């Protein structure tokens, strides 16, 4: 920053209208800068330019996605459980007994490539604070990760750092990591995806909102001090294409302190319990800029802030640096004057620094019409005088052009039916093991073993089962189940259907635990919105998700859009990650994905229809390096019926296990159920063993049924119209698969070696 910019006041801006400003370097377009000048009636000060640049960034403003995201509200199904929808820090749903749950998933992709450990750690910290600001106690986290090829040098740099960042932050906070995903594909080389989810619980009456009501109320900044780390961090890094200069952006990555965040959580919850705040906002992307503008816009529209009162780690910071800093573990509260002393006392009890930096103000009718009034001073001079709503709510909205990619028809026409199939039982056996041992399909234990899954004592299910499940409180048997899913191959082939398949898989994963799917969050990871082909993918994807949620009655409660996920001109495969939350009345009724020795002799049933559907399949990708054809058919009615059968089966105790079929089809599902329970099975694949094993037809689940419950289960399937076929029994020490032309058998020891040895061999056995 130049010396002159340190004292760029409103008065100076008015008297020097032609002073050049670095708006382009801050990511603003010419027309956006012109619009700021029009709003203010003059050029912006350096501090005002900082606010608009971060608040109008792609990451904060959703300027390229808003027109498509609106349909999540327009098509939202009627759902009495939805208490807070899109627009707040996180959505909130009623889960019964007076309790509410809030959950959300967000990306920290670009920071995690630049500095893997801190990028991933602060991604966890940020999403936890989003949940906290809703008034909830965070109770669990999850993560959905995508990397380049497992053996690529850059993956060996990025993945261990990302995993260490997630485990360090989450474990230190004392939050169980109950699930997620791990995927590998060359398309994510140089642009990994690090999507973090958090879920929290509260009573209905404890819900908090980001608003600043009541003129005269204090604006209090509490938590860590503000430093130069993370200046423009997520807002800048996530709003531009990656290139060879990305490593030079390391100072833009925030630095996290989970021990401070733990204190901040407990302090905030005590403040909420004593009713000492009337509005609350965390400081994440865009820092003070975001917190002040959004709180002011959500309240009276007026606020006055003295930036000299912001506690700094570096006294050399300028106003614009203070505003753009994304230093972690900070919150901003609106506090009534009569409660200020009590507020400060609670902060002191938890050793949390708290500073009154301003107050809520009233606005005139004219100021309200213009978007309110936010005034900030620095060293006695006014450096900001702007309408906050123009930054938080009235940023640019782009109708980006979109066009179907030129190669889309060629891609769809490249049917995997033409690929060579195994000609002998030996080849079939080898391909089962090859698919099972491939990164992205194999056991993710090298990663997940670094996370604490059981801290707090309320974890009911976690990795490796189909979804995570936690009790909502120590004193209740009610639980919530969560799953995240996404498949970039499917979505590349057909963005509309591929997104619905991701949603359907997450819905199914929740249902296989016996929970009833209730609500959705999403993290939409795409390339540059300036590319018409990418925007076509995005438009189709959002439409697909909105239509699917409408059909199955699960509203989208909020989420995140991550654009510019590409290296140079090469975009990632479009990867919408869909999170589904479900509720189970009694966690003792939950189902697991493991066959059990206790249920030896239990009949194995396959639910759903199997068709020859190999487009985008794990088999085509792993065995042939092929991507083409059409993804599996979507049948949302079948998914809903399947969910009802599973929920009713859990309620009536007729199932011993349930596991969904997805990547790798029946071959992988059977192997995982055997390995998770340590017991084999004997199945009959029929006349077409290859299709039976590797097809990825959707709306399918493999279950084992207790011997005395087969009739009851068959009746449930018939009642709900779900196709069902008995295919074998649980028992033995091998995965044994007969078909009309022969039999293949794989001993569990060999199966386990194939499944569990891949990632330790690449990343180290420790």
DOLUM-43291 format. One record per residue (C-alpha): x, y, z. Coordinates in pm, whole numbers, plus 32768, in hexadecimal, padded with zeros to 4 digits. Example, Ala and Ser with C-alpha at 12.3 -4.5 7.8 and 13.67 -1.06 7.14 Angstrom:
84CE7E3E830C
85577F9682CA
! end
This chain:
800080008000
8080815B7FB0
80AB825780C8
7F97832B802A
7E9F820C8037
7EC881FC81B0
7E0F834381CF
7D1A833080AF
7BF183D78151
7A97841F80CC
7AF0858F80BC
7C25853D7FEE
7B5B845C7F07
7A6985797EC5
7B7F866C7E74
7C51857F7D9C
7B5884D47CB6
7C5984707BAF
7D4E83BB7C93
7DA082687BF2
7D31813F7CC5
7DA07FD27CB4
7C437F447C88
7CAC7E4F7B79
7DBA7DBF7C5B
7CA97D867D5D
7BDB7CBE7C65
7ADE7DC97C01
7A6C7DFE7A9B
7A5D7F5679FC
78E27F617A0A
78E17EEF7B77
79CC80087BD7
78F480FD7B15
77C3807E7BD0
787080BE7D20
78B982227CB7
774D824A7C51
76D081C87DA2
77B582AD7E68
77A183DB7D83
791D83EE7D8A
7A4883087D77
7A6182127E99
7B6582377FA7
7C6681227FBA
7BA4808E80DE
7A5A809A8021
7AFF7FFF7EF1
7B7B7EE67FD2
7A197EA78050
79797EA07EF9
7A8E7DCF7E60
7A687CB67F5D
78F07CCD7F85
78BC7CCC7E0D
79B47BB27DD5
792C7A717D41
796079BC7E8B
78947AB27F5A
778F7B3C7E6C
772E7A0D7D95
77147B057C77
773079FA7B67
765278FA7C13
753779BF7CB5
745179A77B8A
7469782B7B96
746878017D0F
731A78B57D2F
726477817CB4
72C276CE7DF9
71D077C07E9E
70D877D27D7F
70BA76567D68
70DD76157EDC
6FEB75057F4D
6F00754E806B
6FAB74CC81A0
6F37752382FD
708A74BE8387
714175E282E2
717676F383E6
728577C6833D
72D077AC81CB
73CA784280DC
745979998120
74DC79658281
762878CD82E9
758A777282E3
743576D282BE
7372765083E9
7279752F83F8
719474AA8507
71F4734B8573
70ED731D8681
70D3733387FB
710C74AC87E9
72657483874F
72E87517860D
741874BA8541
74E675A18466
75DA75228360
769F75A58239
77BC75498150
78B8763E80BD
79F576357FEF
7B5A76938041
7BEA76117EFC
7CDF77197E8C
7D7B77697FDF
7DAC75F38013
7E7775D87ED4
7F5177017F2A
7F91769B8095
7EED754680D2
7EFE7530824D
7E85768D82A2
7D96769D817C
7CE1756481EB
7CF775B6835F
7C59770C8335
7B5176758253
7AE375A3837B
7AF776CF8465
7A2877A7837E
790B76B28350
7900766E84C7
78D677E48508
77BE77F58407
770476F184D4
7759779F861A
76CC78EC85A0
7577784B8578
7571781786F2
75C676A586DF
76C875CD8788
779875258677
778573AA86A7
783773118579
78F6735A8439
792672AA82ED
79FB72E781B9
79E6729B8046
7B3D72917FA3
7BB572717E3B
7D1E725F7DC7
7DE872157C8F
7E7170B57C55
7EDD701D7D9F
80416FDE7D27
807271387C8E
818372067D3A
809C732A7D7C
7F9472497E16
809E71C47F03
80DE732F7F63
7F7573A07F85
7EB972768014
7F87723B8151
7F7C73B0819D
7E0573C6816A
7DC872948243
7EAE73148355
7DFC7466834E
7CA473C8836E
7D0F72D88480
7DD473E1853F
7CBB74DD8547
7B9773EF8579
7C487315867B
7CBA74438742
7B5774CC8740
7ADA738087C2
79E3734A86A5
79B571EF8610
79F371CB849C
78E070D6843E
790570AD82C7
79307140816F
79DA70D8802E
7B3170A77F96
7B5F70AE7E1D
7C7E70B87D24
7C7D71257BB9
7D7771CB7AD3
7C8372EA7AA6
7CC6735C7C0A
7E3E73747BD9
7E9E74D37C41
7D3E75167CBD
7CD374347DDC
7B7A74507E76
7B6674797FEE
79F974948055
79AE749F81CA
785E74638274
77F274A783D8
76B074578491
763674F385D4
750C74D486BD
743D75D08781
72E27608880D
71EE76BD8728
71F277F28802
736F780987F2
7388785A867E
745F798D863A
74687A658500
75657B4C845A
74C37C9B849D
75087DE38550
73C27E6585E1
73987F8086DD
743E80D386AE
7532810B87CC
758D7F9C87EE
77007F5187FA
77CA7EA786EB
78BF7DBF879A
79E07D0786F6
7A537BDC87C0
7B497AC08794
7CA37ACF86F8
7D587C0C869B
7D657C7F8531
7EA67C438474
7F317C488313
7EF47AD382DE
7DD97A8681F1
7DB77BE3815D
7CC67BAA803F
7CE87A348082
7BBB7965801F
7B0E7A847F70
7C347AC37E88
7CC479647E60
7B6F78D07E10
7B1D79D97D0D
7C30799F7C10
7CC6788F7B38
7DF277D27BBD
7F4077EC7B0C
80B477C77B4D
80B378FA7C2A
7FC378617D25
80D678017E17
813279717E31
7FDD79A57ED3
803878EA8010
80117A2680E8
7EA47A2E807D
7E6178E68132
7DD3790E828E
7E7D787983BF
7DA477BE84B6
7DB177908630
7CBD767C8696
7CFB76B28808
7C87781A87E9
7B5B77A28720
7AFF76AB8832
7AFE77C7892F
7A37789D883B
7931778B8816
78FF7762898C
790178D989C4
7800791388B2
771B78028930
7720789A8A8C
76D579F189F9
75AE795A8940
753478A18A75
753379E58B3C
747F7A9E8A22
75937B9E8A02
75917BCE8886
74867C468797
754D7C02865A
76817B368609
77677AFC84E0
78AD7A4284BA
79D37ADA8405
7A2979F182EB
7A597A508180
7A767BCC8161
7AA97BF682D9
7A3A7D3D8371
79B67DAF821D
78BC7C938213
78587C998383
78107E0E838F
775B7E2C8244
76857CF58277
762A7D4583DE
75D57EAC8384
750E7E418254
744E7D428325
73F07E42842D
73A17FB48422
748F7FEA8301
756C80CE83D0
76B680978484
77DE816684F4
792F80BB852A
7A7B813D85AA
7B8C806A850A
7C8880E98608
7BD3800E8707
7C127ECB8647
7D1E7E0A870B
7E457DD08621
7F667CDC8621
80217DCA853B
7FF77F3F8581
80697F918420
7F267F118384
7E6A801282B7
7CEF803882BE
7CC97F76817A
7DA47E5C8200
7CD97E4E8340
7B9C7E358271
7C227D288187
7CD87C548289
7C477AF982B3
7CF77AAC83FA
7C40798C8499
7B83794E85DE
7ACC7A9C85E3
795D7AF1861B
78907C2F861A
77647C608700
76587D66872B
76287DA7889E
752E7E818959
75D57F8A8A36
75367F008B73
75CF7DA98B2E
772A7E188AC3
77D17DE58C14
77457C858C30
77B67C3D8ACB
79177CB18B14
791E7BEB8C59
78CB7AA88BA4
79DC7AEE8AA4
7AD47B308BBD
7A7179E98C64
7AD3792C8B28
7C0A7A038AF3
7B767A8E89B2
7BDC7BEC894A
7AA97CC58908
7AA17E2C888A
79837F1B884A
79D57FA186F1
78938059869B
771E807A86BE
75E1804285FD
754C81848574
73FE81ED84EE
73E282628387
730E836482DC
7203830481E4
72E6837680CB
740E82B08151
7335817C8174
72C581A2800C
743081B17F9C
749080798060
74D980F781BE
761181A1823F
7755810882BE
785681FC8340
79B6819A83A8
7AC482768439
7C3D824D8458
7D1A8337851E
7C0284318539
7BBA843A83C4
7A9283A18309
7B148293821F
79C881E981D0
787282848193
77A2819880C2
765280E480AD
76977F87813B
757F7ED8807F
76247F357F36
774D7E637F9F
769B7D3F8047
75567D1C7F84
75657DEC7E49
76A47D827DA1
76C07D337C30
75F07C177BA6
766C7B7D7A64
759F7AC37965
76CF7A0678EC
76A97976778E
76A277FD7785
76BA7701766E
76C17589765A
782B7516762D
788D74C274CA
790373687530
77D0730975FA
772D723574EB
78757185749D
78A1713A760F
774070AF7631
776B6FDE74F8
78A86F377576
77EB6E147610
78B46D3476FB
77F06C0A7674
79036BF0756E
7A166BC37673
7ABA6A70769E
7A2369A277B5
7ABE6888787C
7ABA674A77AE
7B00665278C5
7AB466297A35
7C2166747A7D
7C0667C279CA
7ABE680F7A79
7B5D67C57BC8
7C8B689D7B76
7BAD69C17B14
7AE369AA7C55
7C2669CB7D1A
7CA76ADE7C35
7B6F6BB37C63
7B646B707DD9
7CCF6BD97E0A
7CC16D157D38
7CF16E677DE9
7B9C6F037E1C
7AF66DAD7E41
7BE66D067F35
7BE56D2980AD
7C196E988110
7C976E318266
7DF16ECE8237
7D39701B8233
7C136FE1831C
7CDF6F37842E
7D817089846A
7C31711B84D1
7B8C70E38622
7A38704D85D3
79B970148734
7A1571438805
78E871D288C4
7859707388E0
772670A28806
77A3700886C1
76C26EE9865A
774D6EA784FD
78816F2B844B
79706EC78337
796C6DC8829A
77F06DB182A4
770D6E5081A1
76C76F88826D
7731701D83B7
7638702584D4
763D70DC8620
754B71008742
74D472668758
7511727788D1
7596719E89EB
743871738A74
738071168935
73716FE18858
731070B8872F
741F70D68629
747C717284E0
752C70C683BF
75FA717D82BA
769971198172
774D71D7805F
776E71597EFC
77E171D17DAA
785571327C65
791272107B72
790F71047A63
779470EC7A62
776E72657A69
786072947949
779071A57877
7643724278D8
7645736379D4
74CE73517A13
74BF71DA7A4B
761671CA7AEC
75B272C17BFB
747172037C3A
753C70C37C58
761D71697D5C
74EA71DA7E1C
744A70817DF9
75826FD47E7C
759470B77FAF
741E70877FE5
744C6F0E7FCA
75796F0B80B1
74AE6FB881BD
738A6ECC8183
74656D9381A5
74A16DEE8312
732A6DF38355
730F6F6F8360
720D7036829D
72AE713A81B5
723C72978212
730F73B0817A
743073FF8091
756974D58087
765774EB7F62
77B275567EF5
77B775937D7E
791B75767CF8
794875EA7B90
7A41768F7AA6
7A3D77F77A30
78E6789A7A11
7976796578F3
797F78267823
782877EE777F
785C76747789
7894767E7903
7765775B7934
76927665786D
770775537957
76B3762E7A83
755A768C79FF
7502752179BA
758C74B07B09
74CB75AA7BDB
738D75617B1B
73C073EE7B54
73EE741A7CC9
72C675077CEE
71E374187C31
725872EA7CFA
722B73967E49
70D174087DE2
707572A57D7A
70E872057EBF
707F731B7FAC
71D573758035
721674EE802C
736D75807FE5
73C376388125
750176E180A8
765A7695802A
7779771F7F61
77E4775A7DFB
7953772F7DA5
79B177AD7C4C
7B0177CD7B9E
7B64766A7BF4
7C5176407AD5
7DC076557A7E
7DF7773F795A
7CE176F87863
7CA1759378DB
7B76757879C4
7B2F745D7AB4
7A1373747A65
78E074227AF3
78C473A07C57
778C73FB7D18
77B073647E73
765B732A7F0E
762573028082
74E572638102
74737267826D
737A716D82F7
72D6712E8447
72AD6FEA8506
71CB6FDC8635
729A6EDB86F1
74086EA4869D
73F36D43872B
732F6CEA85EF
74476D598503
74C66C7083F6
76336C33839C
76D06BCA8254
77836A9982E7
7725692D82C5
7740688C841C
77B2673C84A5
7680674E8584
75A86744844B
76566625839A
7553658282BD
749366C5828C
740B66F0812E
74A767FF8055
73B068C37F81
73F169BA7E6B
72F36AD57E5C
72BA6B947D19
72EC6B4F7BAA
743E6B017B0D
746F6B7079A6
75A66B7878CD
76106CD77935
77866D127921
77A06E7C78AB
78836F36799C
78AE6DF87A69
79D46DA57B45
7A136C6D7A72
7A2F6D35792E
7B0F6E3679D2
7BF46D4C7A93
7C156C2B79A0
7C106CF07859
7C506E5F78B2
7B0A6EA677FC
7A096FB8782D
78E26FB87745
777E6F497708
76546F9E77DC
76516F8D7958
75586EA97A08
73E86EFA79ED
73566FD27AFF
72166F547BA0
71BB70347CC3
70756F807D09
71386E3D7D2E
722E6EEB7E1C
710C6F677EF1
706A6E0F7EFD
71B76D727F58
71E26E708070
708B6E1A80FD
70D96CA580FB
72206CDC81B2
718A6DC382B8
70686CD582F9
71586BAE8305
722C6C5E840A
70F86CB184D7
70886B4584D2
71E26AAD8505
71D269C683D8
73286A168342
748069AE83BA
75376A9982C9
75056B8481A4
76046C1380B1
75C96CEC7F80
76556C9B7E27
771D6DB27D84
78896DBF7D0C
78EC6C627C9E
778B6BD97CB2
77336A917D5C
789C6A177D56
79126B2C7E3D
77D66B2D7F15
77F069B87F61
796569CD7FA5
79386AF18094
781D6A4A8152
78EF69108179
7A2769CB81E9
796E6AAD82DB
78D76984838F
79F768928361
7919678782C7
78EF67078165
77C166C7808D
774765E57F78
768366897E5C
75FB66287D06
7637672E7BF8
7556668E7AF4
759F66787982
765B67C37956
776067CF7A6A
781768FB79D8
76E469DF79D2
7672695D7B23
77C069B87BBE
781E6B037B19
76DE6BB07AAD
76A06CF17B6E
75276D027B47
749A6DEC7C4E
738A6DB17D54
74296C6B7DC7
74856BE67F1C
75086A957F90
747C6A1F80DE
749168F281C1
7349688B8261
732167DA83AA
72AC66708371
716466A2842A
711167E68373
711E67888203
6FA6678381D3
6F7968D18281
708C696981AC
6FF868E3806A
6EA8697880CD
6F486ACE810B
6FEE6AC87FB5
6EAB6A657F0A
6DE76B717FC2
6ED86C817F4D
6F096BF57DF0
707F6BB27E14
710C6A967D3D
71BD69957E17
727E68567DCE
7328675E7EB6
748E67337E3A
754166727F4C
7596664280B9
768766C981BD
779965DF8237
78EB654781F4
7A4565DC81CD
7A38664E8063
797967267F72
78F2660C7E9C
783266637D5F
779165617C7F
770665A17B24
767864CE7A0F
77CF64967978
789B64567AB0
790864E77BFD
7A0965D47C8D
7A7165E17DF7
7B5666D37EAC
7BC66685800C
7B8967A18101
7CFC67BB814D
7D4C67FE7FDF
7C1F68E07FC3
7C9069AC80F1
7DF269CD8070
7D746A567F26
7C816B447FCC
7D5A6BC980E4
7EBF6BD5805F
7EA76CD87F49
7EB46E248000
7FB86DB88104
80966D457FE4
807F6E9D7F41
80836F82806E
81386EB38174
80CB6DA48264
80D66E7183A3
! end
